[in-house]
């Protein structure tokens, strides 16, 4: 058995893979039972590359057409691998999974100064507007949705996510809300719509800025919902409420203290913040090299303990913590289905290689949220312990009211 065959055999439980080499030789690996899948290597270097750096090369080889799934999809392959190595059962500790990780000193050298942060954001969020329209919901929510029932579609679950988040802000008449990492503007506009509050959204994406400003103009609320192209570290003033969704992943571990210091500075003494981020169960892990290189340069997924350790010195009280375990998996499945349904349009926008890259990125996310260490955290912060009611009842009552309004 080849080296790659031996490595794969040791990883697979209740599954079998047929490996078809470039010269036509075949190997069957795995313990049998469960799903069977055949994959073909189109050049003889693929097995060596996979053995040397599997975490990077699996995605790159698939993206470049050097790995072909003969009787299924890339999601099928990744599910077979991750199901056999569930986080709850100690998965991810094997040496094979750790090859190629960005670890040690290299991880702490990955500092995101304001210029680099803007470049990293542009790498992903300044892609074609048409691409995002093809797979996101009509409100362009590009973060974990909130599924309240099996019958909810993507658009409904994203609206429910907005209500879920806005309710945790405990919005009051006259509040000024800061949205850090405001994206295309959907959350900021929603908050104003349900509460009447003034909202300032900040972003580092020039394309998202243009879209958000135009949206506010169309709705006739540009005087109440404003957007700026500015790094949160350079923003002045204080706000009654702060919200940040899907931005903390881009801060970088070396800048967590800096982030929470800015939050403390920007939040009024009776203020409330809601931070929504992808997170890691257990301890924080190293960035995935494929995701870091091709999808989100400079990202870092925090553990809950990292977030606590960074926020505590700034006397920010974590007044509520919610772990969303499977909601993002459902969201990503909806996005992947949309991408696959719009393959022709995406290939026309970019090419086959980009399409394969995007499907690998989404499929990889699905298995990490279903079987790996990924989750979502929603952490509510306050500066004063008396800033909120002493029970959580207001969240449920307000969320129900907001859902009925929009």
For each residue, the residues with C-beta under 8 A, 3 or more apart:
1: 5 6 9 27 29
2: 5 6 19 21 27 47
3: 6 7 47 48 51
4: 7 8 19 47 48 50 51
5: 1 2 8 9 19 27 29
6: 1 2 3 9 10 29
7: 3 4 10 11 50 51 54 96
8: 4 5 11 12 17 19 29 30
9: 1 5 6 12 29 30 31
10: 6 7 94 96
11: 7 8 81 84 85 94 96
12: 8 9 15 16 17 29 30 31 80 81 84
13: 30 31 83 84
14: 31 32 33 34 83 84
15: 12 30 31 33 34 35 36 37 80 83 84
16: 12 28 29 30 31 32 33 34 35 36 37
17: 8 12 28 29 30 36 37 38 39 77 80
18: 26 27 28 36 37 38 39 70
19: 2 4 5 8 26 27 28 29 39 41 47
20: 24 25 26 38 39 40 41 70
21: 2 24 25 26 27 41 44 47
22: 41 42 43 44 46
23: 44
24: 20 21
25: 20 21
26: 18 19 20 21
27: 1 2 5 18 19 21
28: 16 17 18 19
29: 1 5 6 8 9 12 16 17 19
30: 8 9 12 13 15 16 17
31: 9 12 13 14 15 16
32: 14 16
33: 14 15 16
34: 14 15 16 80 83
35: 15 16 76 79 80
36: 15 16 17 18
37: 15 16 17 18 69 70 71 72 76 77 80
38: 17 18 20 69 70 71
39: 17 18 19 20 67 68 69 70 77
40: 20 67 68 70
41: 19 20 21 22 44 46 47 61 66 67
42: 22 46 65 66 67 68
43: 22 46 66
44: 21 22 23 41 47
45: 48 49 66
46: 22 41 42 43 49 50 57 61 66 67
47: 2 3 4 19 21 41 44 50 51
48: 3 4 45 51 52
49: 45 46 52 53 57 61
50: 4 7 46 47 53 54 57 58 61
51: 3 4 7 47 48 54
52: 48 49 57 99
53: 49 50 56 57 99 100 289
54: 7 50 51 57 58 96 97 99 100
55: 58 97 99 100 101 288 289 290
56: 53 59 60 100 289 290 293
57: 46 49 50 52 53 54 60 61 100
58: 50 54 55 61 62 67 290
59: 56 62 63 290 294 357 360 361 364
60: 56 57 63 64 290 294
61: 41 46 49 50 57 58 64 66 67
62: 58 59 65 66 67 74 356 360
63: 59 60 294 353 356 357 360
64: 60 61 353
65: 42 62 68 352 353 356
66: 41 42 43 45 46 61 62
67: 39 40 41 42 46 58 61 62
68: 39 40 42 65
69: 37 38 39 72 73 74 76 77
70: 18 20 37 38 39 40
71: 37 38
72: 37 69 76 77
73: 69 76 77 359 363
74: 62 69 77 78 356 359 360 363
75: 78 79 336 359 363 366 367
76: 35 37 69 72 73 79 80
77: 17 37 39 69 72 73 74 80 81
78: 74 75 81 82 363 364 366 367
79: 35 75 76 82 83 366 367 370 371
80: 12 15 17 34 35 37 76 77 83 84
81: 11 12 77 78 84 85 367
82: 78 79 85 86 91 367 368 370 371 372
83: 13 14 15 34 79 80 86 367 371
84: 11 12 13 14 15 80 81 91
85: 11 81 82 89 91 92 94 97 371
86: 82 83 89 91 371 372
87: 90 91 92 281 282 371 372 373
88: 91
89: 85 86
90: 87 93
91: 82 84 85 86 87 88 94 97 371 372
92: 85 87 97 285 372 373
93: 90 97 98
94: 10 11 85 91 97 98
95: 98 99
96: 7 10 11 54 99
97: 54 55 85 91 92 93 94
98: 93 94 95 101
99: 52 53 54 55 95 96
100: 53 54 55 56 57 289
101: 55 98 285 286 287 288 289
102: 106 107 110 286 287 289 292
103: 106 107 286
104: 107 108
105: 108 109
106: 102 103 109 110
107: 102 103 104 110 253 286 287 300
108: 104 105 253 254
109: 105 106
110: 102 106 107 252 253 254 287 298 300
111: 116 252 254 255
112: 116 117 120 250 251 252 254 255 298
113: 116 117
114: 117 118 231 233 234
115: 118 119
116: 111 112 113 119 120 298
117: 112 113 114 120 121 204 231 250 298
118: 114 115 121 122 204 231
119: 115 116 122 123 297
120: 112 116 117 123 124 250 296 297 298 299
121: 117 118 124 125 126 203 204 205 250
122: 118 119 125 126 204 205 206
123: 119 120 126 296 297
124: 120 121 127 295 296 297
125: 121 122 183 205 207 208
126: 121 122 123 205 206 207 208
127: 124 131 132
128: 131 132 349 350
129: 132 133 207 211
130: 133 134 345 349
131: 127 128 134 135 346 349 350
132: 127 128 129 135 136 140 142 184
133: 129 130 136 140
134: 130 131 338 339 342 345 346
135: 131 132 335 338 339 342
136: 132 133 140 141 142 335 338
137: 140 141 145 154 155 158
138: 155
139: 155 158 159 162 186 190
140: 132 133 136 137 183 184 186 211
141: 136 137 145 158 161 162 186 187
142: 132 136 183 184 246
143: 161 183 245 246 276
144: 161 246 276 278 324 327 328 331 376
145: 137 141 154 157 158 160 161 327 328 330 331 334
146: 157 158 160 161 164 324 327
147: 150 152 157 160 327 330 331
148: 152 157 160
149: 152
150: 147
151:
152: 147 148 149 156 157 160
153: 156 157 334
154: 137 145 157 158 331 334 335 338
155: 137 138 139 158 159
156: 152 153 159 160
157: 145 146 147 148 152 153 154 160 161 327 330 331
158: 137 139 141 145 146 154 155 161 162
159: 139 155 156 162 163 403 406
160: 145 146 147 148 152 156 157 163 164 403
161: 141 143 144 145 146 157 158 164 165
162: 139 141 158 159 165 166 186 187 190 402 406
163: 159 160 166 167 194 399 402 403 406
164: 146 160 161 167 168 378 399
165: 161 162 168 169 187 243 245 274 276 378
166: 162 163 169 171 187 190 191 194 195 398 399 402
167: 163 164 170 394 395 396 398 399 402
168: 164 165 272 274 320 378 380 395
169: 165 166 177 191 241 243 272 274
170: 167 241 272 387 388 389 394 398
171: 166 175 177 191 194 195 197 241 398
172: 175 197 240
173: 195 196 197
174: 197 240
175: 171 172 195 197 198 240 241
176: 197 198 199 200 239 240 241
177: 169 171 188 191 197 198 199 200 239 240 241 242 243
178: 199 200 201 202 235 239 241 242 243 266
179: 182 187 188 191 199 200 201 202 242 243 244 245
180: 202 232 242 243 244 247
181: 202 203 232 244 245 246 247 250
182: 179 185 187 188 201 202 203 208 212 227
183: 125 140 142 143 186 187 203 205 208 212 245 246
184: 132 140 142 208 211 212 215
185: 182 188 189 201 208 211 212 213 215 216 225 227
186: 139 140 141 162 183 189 190 215
187: 141 162 165 166 179 182 183 190 191 201 243 245
188: 177 179 182 185 191 192 199 200 201 212 216 225 227
189: 185 186 192 193 199 215 216 219 221 225
190: 139 162 166 186 187 193 194 406
191: 166 169 171 177 179 187 188 194 195 197 199 243
192: 188 189 195 196 197 198 199 221 224 225
193: 189 190 405 406
194: 163 166 171 190 191 402 405 406
195: 166 171 173 175 191 192
196: 173 192
197: 171 172 173 174 175 176 177 191 192 241
198: 175 176 177 192 224 225
199: 176 177 178 179 188 189 191 192 224 225 226
200: 176 177 178 179 188 226 227 228 239
201: 178 179 182 185 187 188 212 225 226 227 228
202: 178 179 180 181 182 227 228 229 230 231 232 235
203: 121 181 182 183 208 209 212 227 228 229
204: 117 118 121 122 229 231
205: 121 122 125 126 183 208 209
206: 122 126 209 210 229
207: 125 126 129 210 211
208: 125 126 182 183 184 185 203 205 211 212
209: 203 205 206 212 213 227 228 229
210: 206 207 213 214
211: 129 140 184 185 207 208 214 215
212: 182 183 184 185 188 201 203 208 209 215 216 227
213: 185 209 210 216 217 222 227
214: 210 211 217 218
215: 184 185 186 189 211 212 218 219
216: 185 188 189 212 213 219 221 222 225 226 227
217: 213 214 220 222
218: 214 215
219: 189 215 216 225
220: 217
221: 189 192 216 224 225
222: 213 216 217 225 226
223: 226
224: 192 198 199 221
225: 185 188 189 192 198 199 201 216 219 221 222
226: 199 200 201 216 222 223
227: 182 185 188 200 201 202 203 209 212 213 216
228: 200 201 202 203 209 235
229: 202 203 204 206 209
230: 202 234 235
231: 114 117 118 202 204 234 235
232: 180 181 202 235 259 262 266
233: 114 258 262
234: 114 230 231
235: 178 202 228 230 231 232 262 266
236:
237: 266
238: 265 266 267 268 271
239: 176 177 178 200 242 266 267 268 271
240: 172 174 175 176 177 268 270 271 272
241: 169 170 171 175 176 177 178 197 271 272 273
242: 177 178 179 180 239 263 266 267 271 272 273 274
243: 165 169 177 178 179 180 187 191 273 274 275 276
244: 179 180 181 247 248 273 274 275 276 277
245: 143 165 179 181 183 187 276
246: 142 143 144 181 183 249 276 277 278
247: 180 181 244 250 251 277
248: 244 251 259 275 276 277 302
249: 246 277 278 296 299 300 301 302
250: 112 117 120 121 181 247 296 298 299
251: 112 247 248 255 256 259 300
252: 110 111 112 255 256 298 299 300
253: 107 108 110 256 284 300 302 306
254: 108 110 111 112
255: 111 112 251 252 258 259
256: 251 252 253 259 260 302 306 307 310
257: 260 261 310 313
258: 233 255 261 262
259: 232 248 251 255 256 262 263 310
260: 256 257 263 264 310 311 313 314 316
261: 257 258 264 265 314
262: 232 233 235 258 259 265 266
263: 242 259 260 266 267 273 311 314 316 381
264: 260 261 267 314 315 316 383
265: 238 261 262
266: 178 232 235 237 238 239 242 262 263
267: 238 239 242 263 264 271 272 273 381 383
268: 238 239 240 271 383
269: 383 384
270: 240 383 384 386 387
271: 238 239 240 241 242 267 268 382 383 387
272: 168 169 170 240 241 242 267 319 380 381 382 387 388
273: 241 242 243 244 263 267 316 380 381 382
274: 165 168 169 242 243 244 378 379 380 381
275: 243 244 248 307 377 378 379 380 381
276: 143 144 165 243 244 245 246 248 376 377 378
277: 244 246 247 248 249 301 302 307 376 377 379
278: 144 246 249 301 328 374 375 376 377
279: 301 302 303 304 307 323 374 375 376 377
280: 283 284 285 301 302 303 373 374 375
281: 87 303 373 374 375
282: 87 303 373
283: 280 303 305
284: 253 280 300 301 302 303 305 306
285: 92 101 280 301 373
286: 101 102 103 107
287: 101 102 107 110 291 292 299 300 301
288: 55 101 291 292 364
289: 53 55 56 100 101 102 292 293
290: 55 56 58 59 60 293 294 295 360 361 364
291: 287 288 294 295 296 299 361 364
292: 102 287 288 289 295 296 297 298 299
293: 56 289 290 297
294: 59 60 63 290 291 357 361
295: 124 290 291 292 357 361
296: 120 123 124 249 250 291 292 299
297: 119 120 123 124 292 293
298: 110 112 116 117 120 250 252 292
299: 120 249 250 252 287 291 292 296
300: 107 110 249 251 252 253 284 287
301: 249 277 278 279 280 284 285 287 374
302: 248 249 253 256 277 279 280 284 306 307 377
303: 279 280 281 282 283 284 306 307
304: 279 307 308 321 323 377 379
305: 283 284 308 309
306: 253 256 284 302 303 309 310
307: 256 275 277 279 302 303 304 310 311 318 377 379
308: 304 305 311 312 318
309: 305 306 312
310: 256 257 259 260 306 307 313
311: 260 263 307 308 314 316 318 381
312: 308 309 315 316
313: 257 260 310
314: 260 261 263 264 311
315: 264 312 383
316: 260 263 264 273 311 312 381 382 383
317: 381 382 383 385
318: 307 308 311 321 379 380 381
319: 272 380 381 382 385 387 388
320: 168 378 379 380 392 395
321: 304 318 377 378 379 380
322: 377 378 379
323: 279 304 375 376 377
324: 144 146 327 328 375 376 377 378
325: 369 375
326: 329 330 369 370
327: 144 145 146 147 157 324 330 331 376
328: 144 145 278 324 331 332 365 369 374 375 376
329: 326 332 333 365 366 369 370
330: 145 147 157 326 327 333 334
331: 144 145 147 154 157 327 328 334 335
332: 328 329 335 336 362 365 366 369
333: 329 330 336 337 366
334: 145 153 154 330 331 337 338
335: 135 136 154 331 332 338 339 362
336: 75 332 333 339 340 359 362 363 366
337: 333 334 340 341
338: 134 135 136 154 334 335 341 342
339: 134 135 335 336 342 343 346 355 358 359 362
340: 336 337 343 359
341: 337 338
342: 134 135 338 339 345 346
343: 339 340 346 347 355
344: 347 348
345: 130 134 342 348 349
346: 131 134 339 342 343 349 350 354 355 358
347: 343 344 350 351 352 354 355
348: 344 345
349: 128 130 131 345 346 354
350: 128 131 346 347 353 354 355
351: 347 354 355
352: 65 347 355 356
353: 63 64 65 350 356 357
354: 346 347 349 350 351 357 358
355: 339 343 346 347 350 351 352 358 359
356: 62 63 65 74 352 353 359 360
357: 59 63 294 295 353 354 360 361
358: 339 346 354 355 361 362
359: 73 74 75 336 339 340 355 356 362 363
360: 59 62 63 74 290 356 357 363 364
361: 59 290 291 294 295 357 358 364 365
362: 332 335 336 339 358 359 365 366
363: 73 74 75 78 336 359 360 366 367
364: 59 78 288 290 291 360 361 367 368
365: 328 329 332 361 362 368 369 374
366: 75 78 79 329 332 333 336 362 363 369 370
367: 75 78 79 81 82 83 363 364 370 371 372
368: 82 364 365 371 372 373 374
369: 325 326 328 329 332 365 366 372 374 375
370: 79 82 326 329 366 367
371: 79 82 83 85 86 87 91 367 368
372: 82 86 87 91 92 367 368 369
373: 87 92 280 281 282 285 368
374: 278 279 280 281 301 328 365 368 369
375: 278 279 280 281 323 324 325 328 369
376: 144 276 277 278 279 323 324 327 328
377: 275 276 277 278 279 302 304 307 321 322 323 324
378: 164 165 168 274 275 276 320 321 322 324
379: 274 275 277 304 307 318 320 321 322
380: 168 272 273 274 275 318 319 320 321
381: 263 267 272 273 274 275 311 316 317 318 319
382: 271 272 273 316 317 319 385 387 388
383: 264 267 268 269 270 271 315 316 317 387
384: 269 270 387
385: 317 319 382
386: 270
387: 170 270 271 272 319 382 383 384
388: 170 272 319 382 394
389: 170 393 394
390:
391: 394
392: 320 395 396
393: 389 396 397
394: 167 170 388 389 391 397 398
395: 167 168 320 392 398 399
396: 167 392 393 399 400
397: 393 394 400 401
398: 166 167 170 171 394 395 401 402
399: 163 164 166 167 395 396 402 403
400: 396 397 403 404
401: 397 398 404 405
402: 162 163 166 167 194 398 399 405 406
403: 159 160 163 399 400 406
404: 400 401
405: 193 194 401 402
406: 159 162 163 190 193 194 402 403
